[in-house]
């Protein structure tokens, strides 16, 4: 891998990548920074990302999606999540993308993704893609709801560097395919991998536009809109779209 720096410990790889980008605004696309341990690892919804020293993949990748309009920023999430799902599917079955971009094996979370974008006019400028993939860790804190890892699922131990090369290579390939072919292909791949698509599931609705406030609803995932909103068909056959913080799965 070109332009890869590894640290024994850091606060978070996204923070480190952002600092590197400030020091060198011309940092090449697909530069990678990885760490054996993060003292302030983060996930979606302000969650802490737990990882034992040198057991899992913790890295951030720089993408320069400057031809992508800001209104279509979700395509970066699609590219990254499809790429990681593709690689993990080489090792285990039943891999899916839980909206917006967690990677699941069955009903267990194996990977989290945190993307931080900057803008240049009406387009994206940079995307710092933070990724945590549970690889060799076999025990997790009891307060975590549903974690798993490759080692837990397969009873094997893996070379982190090899999987990192695979993942970064696949992200770059999926990105180049998007640039060449447009959004139709990546959207189809994302939807084909979407967790619980076309199945009735329970959701906690925070959006007051449906049923007057926060409540538990059964609904069916129809798909995800280009802006990243989740489309649900409710029991009364009405269809509503929800942004990330307006709805959450109940697993």
N, C-alpha and C positions, 0 to 999 in steps of 0.2 A: 504493500500500500504506500502510495506517495503521501507526503505531508501528514504523517501520523505521529502524534506525541502522546506518550503514556506517562502517567504520574501515579506514584504509589498511593497518594491521598490528595484530595482536593475538597473544596466546599461542595461545588457541583460542577459537572462538566459543562453545563450550559453557561454558567457564570464565567468559567474559565475561557470558553470559546468566545464569549462576548468581549472579554478583556483582550484576548488575542486579536480580535477583529478591530478593536479600538487602537491597539498598538500598530497594527498593519492592515489598513483598509483594503489593501490589494491581496489579502489572503486568498489563495486559490479555492475555487469551488471544490467541494468534496474533501476538504481538509477534515481531519478527524482528531479529536482529543479524547483519550480514554483514561480511566482511573481504576485502581484496585479497590478504592473505598471512597465514599462521599460522606462528608460530615453533615451536609445539608441537602441531601438528595431530595428531589421534589417530584410529585406526580400531579395528575389532574385534581381539581377541586381542592387545591392547597394541601393535598395529602403528602405524608412523608414516604419516601421510597426506601424500604429496608433492604440491605444487602450486606452479607458477611464479606470480610476482606478477601479479595482475590478469588471469589467463588462465582461471580456473575459478570456479565457484560454490562459495563456502565460507560457510555460514550456519547459524545455529541458530534454531529456532522454539519458542516456548512453547505447550504445550497444557495445558489444565486439565481432565483427564478424571476429574472427581471423582465421577461416577456409575459408574465402571468398577471392579469388584472387583480387588484386587491379584492374585488368582488368574487373572485374564483380561488381565493386562498386555500379553500378546503381541498383542492386537488393535490396540494403538497402532502396533506395528511393521508389522502388516498394512495399516493405513490409510495410513501414510506410504509404504511401498514400492509399494503399488498406485497411489497418486497419482503418484509420480515415474515409475513405469513407463508410466502412461497418457500423461504429458506427453512423455517421450522417444520414445514410439511415434509421436508426430506428426512427428518428425524422421527417425527411422530405423526399419528393420524388425528383427525377430528380437530384441526386448527380452524379458528374462525376469528373474524374481526368484530369485536364488540364496539358498537358506535360510541364515540366517534373514532377511536383508534387504539383501544386496548386489544391485545392479542390473547385469545383464550384457547385452552384445550379442554373440550367439553365445557363444564361450568367453572373451570379453574383458570385464574389469571396467570399467564406466564411472561407477559411483556407489557410494559407501559411506555407511552410516547408523550413527550411534551414539546410542542413546537412554538417557538417565539419568532414572530415575523417583524421585519421593519419595512417601511414603505418608501418608495421614490416616486412622487407624483401619484398617479392613479394605479401604479403597478407595485408589485412586491419588489423589494430590493434584496434582502437577505432572509433566509430561514435558518434558524439554529434549531436543529432537530436533536433533542435529547432522548436517548433510548436506554431503558433498563430491561435486560432479558435475563430471567432466572435460568441459570445453566447448571451449576454444580452444587448449589445450596440445597440441603436436604431437610432443614428444620427452619420454621419461621415463627415469629411471635404469635401468640394466641389471639391478639387483638386484630390481626389481619384477617379479613373475611374469607378469602378463598385462594390463597397463593399455591402455585405449583412450580416445578422446574423440570428441565430435561432429565436431570439425574433422578428425581423422584419418580418420573414417569417411565424411565427406561432402565433404571438401576445401573447406569453407566456413568463414567466421568469423561468430560470433553475438554478439548483444547480450546481455550477462549480465543486465542489469536486466529485460529483457523475459521471459527464461526464468524468472528468480526470481519475478516476478509470477505467471506461469502456474503454477509449482510450488506456491507458497504458496496460491494460490486453489484449486487442485485438492485439496491436503491438507485445507483447510478444508471444501470441499464433500464429500469422502469422509467426514470426521469427522461432519458434520451428517447425512449419509445413515445412518451407523452409529447415531447417537443416535435417529434417527427410525424406522429399520427393523430394528435389531438386528444380530446378528452373522452371520446366515446369508448375507447378500448379500456382505459383505466377505470372508468365508471362501471363498466360491465364486470370487470374483474373484482372490483370492490364489492359490488352487490352480490356476486356469486359466492363471496366469502362471508357475507354479513351474518353475524350471530343472531339466531332466532328469527330470521326473516321468514315471513309468511306463517309464523306460528303464533298462537295466542300466548301472551306473556303478561305479567303484572308489572305495572309502572307506578311510581310515585310522581304525580303531576304537581308541579309548582306553579304552572302558568295559570293565571286566573281567567284566561279567555275560555277555558273549558271547565264546566261544572263548578264555577264560582270559587276556586281556590285550591289549596293543596289537598290532595286526596289520592287514594289508591284506585287505579283503574285497570281493567283488563283490556288489552288492545293488541292489534296485529301490526307488526312492522311491514309497511309497504315498501319503503326505500328511504334513501337519503337524497335531499335536493342538492343542486350544485353549490349552494351557499353553506352546506353542512347541516341544515336542519333535518331532524328526523320526522318522517311522515308516518303517523299512526292512524289506523282505522279502528274506531271505538265500537263498543257493543251495539250502539244505535246506528251504526253504519256511516256516521259522520267521519270525515277525515280532517285531521289537524296536524300542523307542523310545529315542531318545538326546537328551540335553540338549546345549546348544551346544558345550561343551568336551569332550564325549565322542566326537565324531566330526567328521571333516573330509573334504571332497571331495579326490580326486586328479584333477587336470585335465591 
